């Protein structure tokens, strides 16, 4: 089964049909039914490593300022306690807590999976990002999760290569700053040639602007780790920019290049300050 990093950008993608969501749908339709999904979302960023282990995770609407129809979205995917236990086993000796009742599926997960697996019937577990750990830690966990692909599990990272809400430019709905392009292109060069070297990008001159907080960048490290463990390179599923300071670039590992239809930019943000929406 493949692994994929999806630049989710904006919860409104859950309701929209654009060239990004069409690419996600084409990706999901390009292979057979998986046994489950392990999702690594930017939005479960805590001081521990944990995995959801409930039988029926709730749909979390972890944002504000958006229209009512987005809050009405329910993604009914079941959980999989056995898959959660398998994740714990694979990541030993790293301690991984099993969350039976606290979290669920946040919008970093469900806003993309509503397109990748629109029926919502594939079991999903979500892995938390440990905010106390360095980049190498996350890359290594990705390497250890790579074995899940041989067990029919799709690994999904959801974040953004470039994510700086304080630099949003409303006049560039489908564009990016020079530094947005430079950093996105640097990461693309590494992911498509030597994904195991992706941690070096923390030293890039554009990194502080591209990732003023690391939460949206870290999910990419898991997909890079999967690729590195398998001796594979990633390819670009679709690329693009939004609001100047968001990259929508998506990477896939272990599947053929897919053709996506559709056109149009990422959906507009709500009429509130972007850094107050929890994108």
N, C-alpha and C positions, 0 to 999 in steps of 0.2 A: 504494500500500500504506500501511497505517496505521503510526503510531508509538505506543508505549505505555510508561508508567512503571508498574511493578508493585511494590507494597509487599510484599516477600517475607517479612519478619518473622522467619521461623523455618524451618530446613531441614526440619522435620517436616511442613511443608505438602506436600512431595514425596510423602509416603505417605498423607496425609489427604484426605478429601473433605469440604469445608465450603463456606460461602457464598463465600469468597474464591477457592478453587480452582475452584469451579463457574463463577464469573465469568470466570476466566482461560480455562477451556474454552469458554465461550460466545463469548468474544472470538476465540479461534483458529478457531472454526467459522463465524464471521460473514463471512469473506471467502475468496477462492480460494487455491489453493496458491501461496505465495510462492517466489521464486527463491532466497531465502536470508534469513538473519537476521544483523544486527549487534547484538550485545549489549554493553551498558555496565553492568558489575556493580560494586557497592561493594567487592567482595572482591579485585579486582586493582588495588591502590592502591600505586603504586610511584613512584620518582623519575624517571619518563620517560613519554613517550607511545609506546605500542606496540600492535600488533595481532597476534593469533594467525594464523599463516600455514602451519600444518601441515595435511596432508591428512586426518589422523584425530586430532583432539584427544582427550586422555584426560579421563575424568571425575574431577575433583579433589574429594576429600572433606576440605575445609579446615575441619574443626571437630572437636570431641572431646566426650565425655560423652554421646553419643547412642546409641540402640540399634543393635545389629548390622545389622538389616535396612536401616537408612539407609546404612550403609557399603557395603552390597551393591548399592545402586542404581548401575546403569550407564546413562548416556544416550549412545547410540551415534551421535549426529548426526555426519555427516562435516564436515570443514573445507572451506575453499574458498580456496586460495592466490590465485586470480584476483580474488576479492572482496576479499581482504586488500590486494592491489596496488591495486585501485580505491579503497579507503579511503585508502591512502597518497597517491594522486594527488589525491583531492579535498581533502585536508588540507594540501597544499602552500601556502605554503612552510614550514609547520610540519613539523619532522622527526618521522617516525613509524618506529620500529623494527619490523621484521617478525620475529616470534618463531616459529622453526621447531621448537623442541624443548623449551622451558622450561615454559610454562604449559599451558593447556588450557581446559576449561569448569569453572569453580568453581561452588559451590552457589548463588551469586546468580543464575547463568544457568540451570543445569539444574533447580533445584528449582521454577522457574516454567515452563520449557519442557516439562517432562514432562506438564504439563496443557495448555499452549497448543498444542503439537504433540506429542501423546503417542506417535506412531509413531517419533519420533527420526530421521526421514529427510530433514529439511530442513537444508541446509548452514548452519553457524553459525561466525561468527568473533567473537572477543571483543576489545573495545578497552579498554586499560588506562586508569586514571585517573592523571593526572600530579599527584602530591601537592605539587609545588613551584609549581603555577600558581594564579592567582586565579580567582574564579568567572567573570569575564568571558571568560577563555580557554576554559573548558568550554562556555559558552553559544555562543561563536563557532564552536567545532568542531561543535556540534550544528547550527548554521545551515548549515555547509558539507556536512554529511552528508545534509541534507534531500533533495538530488537523488537519493539512492539509492531513495527511494520510487517515483520514476518508472521505475526499473529493476527493479521487482518485489521490492525488499528491504524487509523489516519491520525497524524499529529498535526495540529493546527496552532500556529503562533499568530496572535492578533495584536497589532500595534501600529507604529509608523516609523519609518526610517528617520524622517524629520518631523518633529512635533513641538512647535513653539507657539503656544496660544497667545503669548504676550506680543508677538510680532505679526498677528493676523492683519492682512491687508484686504479689506472688502472689495477693493477695485481690481483684484486679481483672482476672480473665482476659479480660474483654471490655470493659474500661473504660479511661478515660484521666484523667490529672490535668487540672486547669483549664488549666494552661499548655500541655499537650499539645493540648487542644481549640483553644485560642486560636491557636497557631502553625499547626496543621493547617488551620484555617478561613481564616487569613490567606493561606496559600499557595494554598488552593483558590480564593479570591477572585481572586488574580492569575492563576493558570493558566487560569481560565475567562473572563478578561476581557482581560488584557494580558500574555501569557506572557513577552514580551521584558523585562518589568520584574522578573522573579523574583529577580534578584541583589540587589535592594533588601532582601530579607528578612534578609540578614546583619546589618542594622542593627536588626532588630526586637528588642524587649526580651526576648522569649522564646527567641530563637535560641540563646543559650549553653546553655540547658537542653535544647532540642530537638535540637541537633546539637553535642554537646561535642567530637566529631570530625566532620569534614565528609564522610567517605567515603560514608556512606549517603545523604547529601543530594545530592551532586554528580551522580549519574546523572539526577536530575530536570532538571538544567540542560540536558542534551543534548536531552531531549524538548521542553523549553521553546524551545530554539534551533530545532529542527525546526519547531515551530508558528509561531514568529516569522518564519522565512524564508518560510513558505508563506502568511503572512497569515491564519492560522487560530487558533482558540481550542481549548483542551482541554476535554474534559468528564470528569466523574467516572465511572469504570467501576464502582467500588464503594468504599465508605469504611467505616471502623471503627477500633477501637483494641484493643490487647492489653497486658496486664500494666502498665497505667498509663502507661508511658513509651514505647510503640511505636505509631506510626500505621500502619495497613494501607491507607491511601488509595491508589487506583490511578487514573491519568489516561490517557485515550486521545485521539489526534489523528487526524483523517482517516478516521473510520469512524462508522457510525451507533451510537447508544446500543443496547447489547445487554441483553437481559433474562437474568438468571441465576437458576437455581433453587438449592435447597440452603439449609441453615440451619446454625447453630452457629458457635461462636467459633473463633479460631485455635487450633491444637493446643497442648497444654501444653509447657513447656520441660522438659528433663531435670532430674533432681534433683542439679544442681550449680550453683554460682553463675553467674548469667546472663552476667556479664562474663568468664567463663572458657570460653565455648562458641564464640566467634567467629561469632555470628549475623550 
